[in-house]
Amino acid sequence: VSRNHHGFGLFVLVRLRIRLLHDSPAIHNDPALLKMGIFGSTMASPESVPQDLRARYEAAGQQHVFNLVDSGIATAVEADALVVQLSDIDLDYVAGSYKSAMAEAAAAAQAPDIQPPDDFTCLADASPSDIAAWEKLGLEAVGRGEVAACILAGGQGTRLGFDGPKGCYDIGLPSGKPLFQIFVERLRRLVTLAKEAGGPNPRMTFLVMTSPINHDETVAFFTNNNFFGMSKDDIMFFEQGTLPCMTTEGKILLESAGLVATAPDGNGGLYPALKKSGCLERLQSLGVKNLHVFSVDNPLCRPADPRFVGYCLSKNADCGNKCVWKASPEEKVGVVARKGGRSGVVEYSELDEARKNQRDSNGRLVFGAGNICNHFFSVDFLANVVIPNMSTMFHLAHKKIPFAGDDGKTTKPDSNNGIKLEAFVFDVFSMSSKMAILETRREEEFAPVKNAPGAATDSPDTARAMVNALCRGWAQQAGATIEGDDSSVLEVSPLVSYAGEGLSKRLKGQTISVPTHLE
């Protein structure tokens, strides 16, 4: 249920009461508490459901959701909770999403026509003048206030052994800065660069997409840290949405007598969430024309990167993807490709062995444009193309979904009994009329943090080593000498340098003892 919905407070209250009733029958039966009205033992009736709500669900063929209420199995408290939750579900959107997901599943059963991307630019092959032109174009857009950044931060740090939102995680740099702070400081530095370049309206709007499980904790983390020096007016927090779980026939499942079974709608839930939260409308009112979307778990990511933004603008692209070439055929990342003649991302599991290992005349992997969740979108593309077609993006995921039995109690199935609908952020690539793909350097921009400390790949340790190597390179190029063990980390604050610029005046001829944090 949306936090913006007027009934959210009531839903939370009645859901809490339901949980207490289920978990503490002794409390439920305490006469004193019943007399106080803290818990209601009154059973629901058909009159518990507003007629307009019932009519809506009957028209959609989903009237079964009221069976436990109508039969008197649900309590009045449970009926209240169910009504609030059902009132917030867009049945037309759910039906359209289910229909398109079923069609997509049927089409996926056929062998897809997969081809490598027919047009992309490799940064290593670009001329210095072209790169400078892209950076100038992008920085000018930032200076006009036309660029915003959006971080996909709905995930938890569970795989890292961290109990909290992944963006709150500290990968072990000398500064102790969490991922969120690193990105905010890069954006602040970028605004400074745009101001120094003479931009008339240097401003950066930062969108943070959370999830129902970490929204409050994420907002509190920013608030308690004074938004890491960014104006709170420039930060928008909004939640990734959820969708009802369903049977394979498209019938909405209940988890209990007073609760719809729901699941997150995937990181592709970004698009409906932008619309529903009002963030898209606010971006338009601020004059933002371009949005950079990136994942929370890459400390080398350059948010609102003027080089990438400028590249996409130079191509008149409505959609762009920054990628790194796969290190080997076995690297388990999706690749940018063309499916059925349209741009898209092909998952590792979708490529047969021949395509995984196919190489060109230079020995380079043909299907090697690894997707790193680093995307550009024009706001017009999102508003006029993506939003009207959101329900066409979803995929089916067959799952074991806890459901309400005939007695209204939650039953846990032993096998898959239903489906969840999910979308991926890159699913909109196929809607693009002009896609721009830029291959960047892995060592400069991709250090994923997905596995626990000590893991051989994609861990805080490997990411920290890549940050160290990059910052050492910047310092040495600026004329500094580094003193200390190679594994001791040199960290350059994003507030000092966004991408290695502006360090010569400070570091030329200097000796830096590591570990240290240059700020």
Stockholm file with secondary structure:
# STOCKHOLM 1.0

chainA/1-519         VSRNHHGFGLFVLVRLRIRLLHDSPAIHNDPALLKMGIFGSTMASPESVPQDLRARYEAAGQQHVFNLVDSGIATAVEADALVVQLSDIDLDYVAGSYKSAMAEAAAAAQAPDIQPPDDFTCLADASPSDIAAWEKLGLEAVGRGEVAACILAGGQGTRLGFDGPKGCYDIGLPSGKPLFQIFVERLRRLVTLAKEAGGPNPRMTFLVMTSPINHDETVAFFTNNNFFGMSKDDIMFFEQGTLPCMTTEGKILLESAGLVATAPDGNGGLYPALKKSGCLERLQSLGVKNLHVFSVDNPLCRPADPRFVGYCLSKNADCGNKCVWKASPEEKVGVVARKGGRSGVVEYSELDEARKNQRDSNGRLVFGAGNICNHFFSVDFLANVVIPNMSTMFHLAHKKIPFAGDDGKTTKPDSNNGIKLEAFVFDVFSMSSKMAILETRREEEFAPVKNAPGAATDSPDTARAMVNALCRGWAQQAGATIEGDDSSVLEVSPLVSYAGEGLSKRLKGQTISVPTHLE
#=GR chainA/1-519 SS CCTTSTTHHHHHHHHHHHHHHHHCHHHHTCHHHHHHTSSCCCBCCGGGSCHHHHHHHHHTTCGGGGHHHHTTCSBHHHHHHHHHHHHTCCHHHHHHHHHHHHHHHHHHTSCCCEECCSCCEEGGGSCHHHHHHHHHHHHHHHHTTCEEEEEECCCBSGGGTCSSBGGGCBCCCTTCCBHHHHHHHHHHHHHHHHHHTTCSSCCCEEEEEECTTTHHHHHHHHHHTGGGGSCGGGEEEEECCEEECBCTTSCBCEEETTEECEEECCGGGHHHHHHHHTHHHHHHHHTCCEEEEEETTCTTCCTTCHHHHHHHHHTTCSEEEEEEECSSTTCCCCEEEEETTEEEEECGGGSCHHHHHCBCTTSCBTTCEEEEEEEEEEHHHIIIIIGGGGGGSCEEEEECCCEECTTSCEECCSSCCEEEEECCGGGGGGGCSSEEEEECCHHHHCCCCCSCTTCSSSSHHHHHHHHHHHHHHHHHHTTCEEESCTTSCEEECTTTCSSSTTCHHHHTTCEEESSEEEC
#=GC SS_cons         CCTTSTTHHHHHHHHHHHHHHHHCHHHHTCHHHHHHTSSCCCBCCGGGSCHHHHHHHHHTTCGGGGHHHHTTCSBHHHHHHHHHHHHTCCHHHHHHHHHHHHHHHHHHTSCCCEECCSCCEEGGGSCHHHHHHHHHHHHHHHHTTCEEEEEECCCBSGGGTCSSBGGGCBCCCTTCCBHHHHHHHHHHHHHHHHHHTTCSSCCCEEEEEECTTTHHHHHHHHHHTGGGGSCGGGEEEEECCEEECBCTTSCBCEEETTEECEEECCGGGHHHHHHHHTHHHHHHHHTCCEEEEEETTCTTCCTTCHHHHHHHHHTTCSEEEEEEECSSTTCCCCEEEEETTEEEEECGGGSCHHHHHCBCTTSCBTTCEEEEEEEEEEHHHIIIIIGGGGGGSCEEEEECCCEECTTSCEECCSSCCEEEEECCGGGGGGGCSSEEEEECCHHHHCCCCCSCTTCSSSSHHHHHHHHHHHHHHHHHHTTCEEESCTTSCEEECTTTCSSSTTCHHHHTTCEEESSEEEC
//
